[in-house]
């Protein structure tokens, strides 16, 4: 009977002692919280947007960044200073 009691006591104290040790595991065994997942997704989205922006800027500069700007109202202005066209 004493032997059974000692075994039961040992088995019941084992989880109590192992609990804090399990809490100190490194991050490799822990699950990520929703906030961490959202932050990582936002970071990935921001990096993707930055890469797309840089690719667009390189493309636009490569197409002839020294071209004259297009004036969509040029046909409405007069060249000699007279009345505008209507």
NUKOLTI-154013 format. One record per residue (C-alpha): residue number from 1; x, y, z; residue in three letters. Coordinates in pm, 1 decimal. Example, Ala and Ser with C-alpha at 12.3 -4.5 7.8 and 13.67 -1.06 7.14 Angstrom:
2
[site 1; [1230.0; -450.0; 780.0]; "ALA"]
[site 2; [1367.0; -106.0; 714.0]; "SER"]
***
This chain:
86
[site 1; [0.0; 0.0; 0.0]; "UNK"]
[site 2; [281.2; 236.1; 85.1]; "UNK"]
[site 3; [448.5; 152.9; -243.9]; "UNK"]
[site 4; [128.0; 230.9; -438.5]; "UNK"]
[site 5; [90.3; 558.9; -252.3]; "UNK"]
[site 6; [450.5; 655.2; -333.2]; "UNK"]
[site 7; [397.9; 579.1; -703.1]; "UNK"]
[site 8; [72.8; 781.2; -710.6]; "UNK"]
[site 9; [244.5; 1071.5; -537.1]; "UNK"]
[site 10; [534.3; 1062.4; -781.5]; "UNK"]
[site 11; [302.3; 1052.0; -1080.9]; "UNK"]
[site 12; [93.1; 1339.6; -952.8]; "UNK"]
[site 13; [391.4; 1567.3; -882.4]; "UNK"]
[site 14; [557.8; 1505.8; -1217.9]; "UNK"]
[site 15; [323.2; 1736.1; -1417.9]; "UNK"]
[site 16; [354.4; 2004.9; -1151.9]; "UNK"]
[site 17; [731.5; 2007.7; -1188.5]; "UNK"]
[site 18; [730.1; 1968.2; -1568.1]; "UNK"]
[site 19; [484.5; 2254.3; -1627.5]; "UNK"]
[site 20; [729.8; 2542.8; -1580.8]; "UNK"]
[site 21; [993.8; 2361.0; -1783.2]; "UNK"]
[site 22; [751.8; 2325.0; -2073.8]; "UNK"]
[site 23; [672.3; 2696.7; -2055.2]; "UNK"]
[site 24; [1037.9; 2780.3; -2109.3]; "UNK"]
[site 25; [1063.5; 2604.0; -2443.5]; "UNK"]
[site 26; [1217.7; 2802.9; -2721.6]; "UNK"]
[site 27; [994.8; 2963.6; -2982.2]; "UNK"]
[site 28; [1030.0; 2674.1; -3222.2]; "UNK"]
[site 29; [759.1; 2474.7; -3045.8]; "UNK"]
[site 30; [518.1; 2756.9; -2972.2]; "UNK"]
[site 31; [230.8; 2851.1; -3195.6]; "UNK"]
[site 32; [212.7; 3205.3; -3326.5]; "UNK"]
[site 33; [-60.3; 3434.0; -3205.8]; "UNK"]
[site 34; [-301.2; 3594.5; -3449.9]; "UNK"]
[site 35; [-132.4; 3930.6; -3394.6]; "UNK"]
[site 36; [206.3; 3787.8; -3491.1]; "UNK"]
[site 37; [59.2; 3627.8; -3803.0]; "UNK"]
[site 38; [-107.9; 3956.6; -3904.4]; "UNK"]
[site 39; [213.8; 4154.5; -3849.3]; "UNK"]
[site 40; [412.9; 3910.1; -4061.5]; "UNK"]
[site 41; [152.0; 3928.1; -4338.8]; "UNK"]
[site 42; [158.1; 4310.1; -4331.7]; "UNK"]
[site 43; [536.5; 4306.2; -4351.9]; "UNK"]
[site 44; [530.4; 4068.2; -4650.3]; "UNK"]
[site 45; [267.2; 4283.4; -4823.1]; "UNK"]
[site 46; [471.9; 4598.9; -4765.4]; "UNK"]
[site 47; [786.1; 4434.7; -4905.2]; "UNK"]
[site 48; [593.1; 4314.7; -5210.9]; "UNK"]
[site 49; [446.7; 4661.2; -5270.1]; "UNK"]
[site 50; [792.3; 4819.0; -5238.5]; "UNK"]
[site 51; [938.1; 4575.2; -5492.6]; "UNK"]
[site 52; [653.0; 4643.8; -5735.3]; "UNK"]
[site 53; [700.0; 5019.9; -5690.1]; "UNK"]
[site 54; [1073.3; 4996.9; -5756.4]; "UNK"]
[site 55; [1015.0; 4780.4; -6065.1]; "UNK"]
[site 56; [763.5; 5032.1; -6199.2]; "UNK"]
[site 57; [999.2; 5322.2; -6136.4]; "UNK"]
[site 58; [1283.4; 5142.8; -6318.4]; "UNK"]
[site 59; [1050.1; 5063.0; -6607.2]; "UNK"]
[site 60; [930.7; 5423.3; -6635.2]; "UNK"]
[site 61; [1283.7; 5561.2; -6622.2]; "UNK"]
[site 62; [1391.4; 5315.6; -6888.8]; "UNK"]
[site 63; [1113.6; 5425.8; -7125.6]; "UNK"]
[site 64; [1265.0; 5769.5; -7167.6]; "UNK"]
[site 65; [1243.3; 5976.4; -6856.1]; "UNK"]
[site 66; [1378.7; 6279.1; -7047.5]; "UNK"]
[site 67; [1073.3; 6307.5; -7277.9]; "UNK"]
[site 68; [883.5; 6635.5; -7280.4]; "UNK"]
[site 69; [580.2; 6643.1; -7058.1]; "UNK"]
[site 70; [247.5; 6612.8; -7236.6]; "UNK"]
[site 71; [12.9; 6908.7; -7191.6]; "UNK"]
[site 72; [-346.9; 6789.5; -7232.5]; "UNK"]
[site 73; [-474.9; 7151.0; -7244.8]; "UNK"]
[site 74; [-232.8; 7261.6; -7517.5]; "UNK"]
[site 75; [-504.4; 7284.6; -7783.2]; "UNK"]
[site 76; [-710.8; 7514.6; -7558.3]; "UNK"]
[site 77; [-432.5; 7771.0; -7508.9]; "UNK"]
[site 78; [-329.4; 8021.1; -7765.5]; "UNK"]
[site 79; [34.5; 8040.5; -7865.3]; "UNK"]
[site 80; [41.7; 8410.5; -7957.5]; "UNK"]
[site 81; [-146.0; 8544.7; -7654.6]; "UNK"]
[site 82; [-479.3; 8608.6; -7829.6]; "UNK"]
[site 83; [-814.7; 8471.1; -7717.1]; "UNK"]
[site 84; [-824.3; 8100.8; -7638.3]; "UNK"]
[site 85; [-995.3; 7866.3; -7880.8]; "UNK"]
[site 86; [-1348.1; 7765.1; -7804.4]; "UNK"]
***
